Amino acid sequence: MTKQPLVLMVDDEAGILRLLQLEMEAQGFRVVTASGGAQALQLIEQEHPDIVLLDVLMPEMTGLEMMRRLKEHSNLPVILVTAKNSEADKVRGLELGADDYIVKPFSPEEVAARIRVVLRRSVAQHTDRVVRAGGIEIDLTRRLVRRDGAMVALSRTEWQLLQYLAGNAGKAITLRDLLSNVWGPEFASDDQYARVWVSRLRHKLERDPAHPEIIKTVPGVGYVLKADAAVTA
């Protein structure tokens, strides 16, 4: 049987956290909780949640700061929660990579529905959930990358590039297609731009970037990600 999604809920108010946990478990989710950003980042490494429900207003480390740190090495789906109905906060959160934004007060049914929508959208983007290439493991659902078991920190652009290559593993991707799909049609003719970012990605993934075995150049065409295996959902 497929396990129910695991939700990491982060809030410094214990009462709210407990109430949300009970409600989300009643909605069929598995739940782990954290009272602060530092604890949450540790739990992400240990528990590998499917999504994070993150309060913005927390002492010591705000939700936005925690998300900024998380997005340095992961694109794990994040829903921000705040009592501040501020357009500036919403825009800032979305710019940092939030997948959705909920303003307090809210109903547990709304939170559950938002979680399901974000998870469905995340999974629907890819048929293959995990792609393995050499010692690299690319988790397209949780949006995590590991090399020999250790987390690899990727920028948002590096992840988007790898995501597209891994989602088309084994297929030769033209430079034009790569540029259009990762950066937009206005970049479709800027071949050097793609080469620079592919080089950066190779330095993080390849054992010998000068002789790449994972992201291979296809002469006269573009690039192909040579995968060992793909595991579907």
SEZA-54328 format. One record per residue: x, y, z of N, C-alpha, C in turn; residue in three letters. Coordinates in steps of 0.1 Angstrom, whole numbers, plus 5000, padded with zeros to 4 digits. Example, Ala and Ser with C-alpha at 12.3 -4.5 7.8 and 13.67 -1.06 7.14 Angstrom:
513249435078512349555078513249675078ALA
512849785071513749895071512950005079SER
end
This chain:
500949885000500050005000500950125000MET
500550234992501350354991501150435004THR
502250475010502150555022501450695020LYS
500750735030500150875029501250975029GLN
501051095023502051195023502451235037PRO
503751265038504251315051504451465051LEU
503751525060503751675061504651715072VAL
505551805070506351875081505652005084LEU
505152025096504552145100505452225110MET
505652345107506652425114505852555120VAL
505852565133505152675140505752685154ASP
505952805159506452825172505352825183ASP
504152825179502952815188502552675190GLU
502852615201502552475204501152435202ALA
500252525207498752495206498352485192GLY
498752585183498352575169498952455162ILE
500152425166500852315160500152185163LEU
499752165176499052045180497652035173ARG
496952145173495652145167495752105152LEU
496652165145496852135130497251995128LEU
498151945137498551805136497351705137GLN
496551735147495351645149494451655137LEU
494251775132493351795120493851725108GLU
495251745105495751685093495851535093MET
496151485105496051335107494651285104GLU
493651355109492251315106491951325092ALA
492651415084492451425070493251315062GLN
494051235069494751125063496151145060GLY
496751255065498151275063498951225075PHE
500251185072501251165083501851295086ARG
502251315098502651455102503851445112VAL
504851525109505951555119505951705121VAL
506351745133506251885136507651935141THR
507752075140508952145145508552275150ALA
509252325160508852445166509752565162SER
510652535153511552645148512252595135GLY
512852695128513452675116514652575116GLY
515552585126516752505127516352355129ALA
515352335138514852195140514152145127GLN
513452225120512752185108513752145097ALA
514852215096515852185086516552045089LEU
516752015102517251885106516251775103GLN
514951795105513951695103513751665088LEU
514051765080513951745065514951645061ILE
516151655067517251565064516951425069GLU
516351415080516051285087514851215082GLN
513751295080512451235077512051235063GLU
512651325055512351335040510851355038HIS
510251465043508851485041508551515027PRO
507251505024506751535010506451685008ASP
506151755019505751895018505951955031ILE
506252095031506352165044505352275045VAL
504652275056503652385060504352475070LEU
504752595066505752675073505152805077LEU
505152835090504652965095505753065093ASP
505353185088506353295085506853355097VAL
505953395107506353475118506853385130LEU
508153355130508753275141510053355146MET
510253345159511553405165512753325161PRO
513853395162515253335159515453315144GLU
514653235138514753215123513353225117MET
513053335109511753345103511453235093THR
510253215090509853115080510553145066GLY
510553275063511253315050512653285050LEU
513353305061514753275062515053125061GLU
514153045068514252905067514052855053MET
513052905046512852865033513952905023MET
514553025026515753065018516852965019ARG
517152915031518152815034517852685027ARG
516552645029516052515023516252515008LEU
515852625001515952634987517352644981LYS
518352664990519752654985520052514980GLU
519452414985519852274981518652184978HIS
517452244979516252164977515052244971SER
514252174963513052234959511752164965ASN
511952124977510852054984509652154984LEU
508452104981507252194981507052264995PRO
506752394995506552465007505252555006VAL
504352545016503252625017503452715029ILE
503452845027503752945038502352975045LEU
502452995058501353035066501653155074VAL
500753255074501053375082499753445086THR
499853515097498653595102498653735095ALA
499753765088499853895081499253895067LYS
498153965065497553965052498254075044ASN
499554055041500354155035500754115021SER
500454195011500854154997502354144996GLU
503054235003504554235002505054105007ALA
504554045018504953925024504653805014ASP
503553815008503153714998504053714986LYS
504353824981505253834969506653784973VAL
507153834984508453784989508553634990ARG
507553574996507453434998507453354985GLY
506653404975506653344962507953354955LEU
508553474956509853494949510953404955GLU
510853364967511853274973511553134970LEU
510353104964510152964959508952894966GLY
508152974974506952904980505952854969ALA
505352744971504452684962502952734964ASP
502752784976501352834979501552924992ASP
500452994995500453085006499053095013TYR
499053065026497753065033497853175044ILE
496753255045496653355055495753315066VAL
496153325079495353295090494253405092LYS
493053375097492653235101492253155089PRO
492353025090491952935079491352815085PHE
490652735077489952615081490952495078SER
490952395087491752275084491452215070PRO
490152225066489752165053490552245042GLU
490652375043491352455033492852415033GLU
493452395045494852355045495052225038VAL
494252125042494351995036494151995020ALA
493152085016492952095002494152154995ALA
494752255001495952324995497152224994ARG
497252145005498352045005498251954993ILE
496951894992496751804981496951854967ARG
496551984965496752044952498252064949VAL
499052114959500452134957501151994954VAL
500851894962501451764960501051704946LEU
499851724943499351664930500051734918ARG
500251874920500951944909502351904908ARG
502951884920504451844920504651714913SER
503751614917503951474911503551474897VAL
502551554893502151554879503151604869ALA
504151684874505151744865506051634860GLN
506151514866507051414862506451274863HIS
506651194853506251054854507250974862THR
508551004860509550934868509851014881ASP
509850944892510051004905511451014909ARG
512250914906513650914910514450864898VAL
515450944894516350914884517750894890VAL
518450784886519750754891520750754880ARG
521850824882522950834872524250834879ALA
524950724877526250704885525950704899GLY
526650794907526350804921525350904925GLY
524750964914523751074916522351014917ILE
521551064927520151034928519351154927GLU
518451164917517651284915516151254918ILE
515651304929514351284934513451394928ASP
512651364918511951464911510651504918LEU
510151414927509051444935509351534947THR
510351494955510751574966511751684962ARG
512151684950513051784944514351794952ARG
514951674954516251664961517251594952LEU
518551624955519651564947520651514957VAL
521151394956522151344964523251284955ARG
524451294960525651234954526351144964ARG
526351014961526850914970526250924984ASP
524950954984524150964996524151105003GLY
525051194999525151325005524351424997ALA
523651525004522851614997523751714989MET
523251744977523951834968523151964968VAL
523852074971523152204971523152264957ALA
521952284952521752344938521052474940LEU
521452574931520652694930519352664923SER
518352754924517152734917517252704902ARG
518152784896518352774881519052634878THR
520052594887520652464885519652354886GLU
518752364896517752264897516852254885TRP
516352374880515452374869516152314857GLN
517352334855518152274844518252124846LEU
518652084858518751934860517351864859LEU
516351934864514951884864514551854850GLN
514851944841514451924827515251814820TYR
516551804823517351704817516951564823LEU
516751554836516351424842514951384838ALA
514051484836512751444832512651394818GLY
513751414810513951364797515151274796ASN
515451204807516651124807516751024795ALA
517951014789518150934778517850994765GLY
517251114765516851174752517851294750LYS
518251304737519151424733518251544733ALA
518651644741517851774741518651874734ILE
517951944724518652044717518852174726THR
519852244722520152374730518952464730LEU
518252474718517152554717515952514726ARG
515752384727514652324736515052354750ASP
516352334754516752344767516552494772LEU
517052584763516952724767515552774768LEU
514652724758513252774758512552714770SER
512752594774511952534785512452574799ASN
513752594800514352634813514352784816VAL
514652854806514853004808513753084800TRP
513153024790512153104783512453124768GLY
511453144760511753154745512753274742PRO
512753374750513653484747515153444748GLU
515453334754516853284755517153174745PHE
516253144736516353034727517653034718ALA
518153144715519353154707520653174714SER
520553184727521753214735522453084740ASP
523153014730523752884733524852894744ASP
525553004745526653014755526053014769GLN
524853074770524153084783523952934788TYR
523452854780523252714784524552644787ALA
525552664779526852604782527452644795ARG
527252764799527752814812527052744824VAL
525752734823525052664834525252514834TRP
525352454822525652314822527052284828VAL
527952374826529252354832529252364847SER
528452464852528252474866527652354872ARG
526652294866525952174871526952054870LEU
527752044860528651934859529651944871ARG
530152054875531052074885530452024899HIS
529152024900528551974912528151824912LYS
528051774900527551634899528651534894LEU
529451574885530451484878531651464887GLU
532151344887533451314894534551384887ARG
534551384873535551454866534751544856ASP
534551674859533751764850534351774836PRO
535651754835536251764822535951644813ALA
535551534819535151414811533851364817HIS
532751444814531451414820530851274816PRO
530251204826529651074823528151084826GLU
527651194832526251204835525551294825ILE
526051414824525451504814526451514803ILE
526051444792526951424781526551524770LYS
527551574763527351654751527051574739THR
526051614732525651544719526151644708VAL
527251614701527751704691526751754681PRO
526651884679525751934669524251934673GLY
523951884686522651884690522451964704VAL
523051904714522851964727523451874738GLY
522551824747522951744758521951634761TYR
522451534768521651424772522051374786VAL
521151354795521451294808521351144807LEU
522551074810522650934809522250874822LYS
521050814823520550764835520750614836ALA
521050564849521050424851519650364852ASP
518850434859517450374862516550494866ALA
515250464863514250554868513150484875ALA
512750524886511650454894510450534893VAL
509350474888508150544887507250534899THR
506350624901505450624912504450504912ALA
end
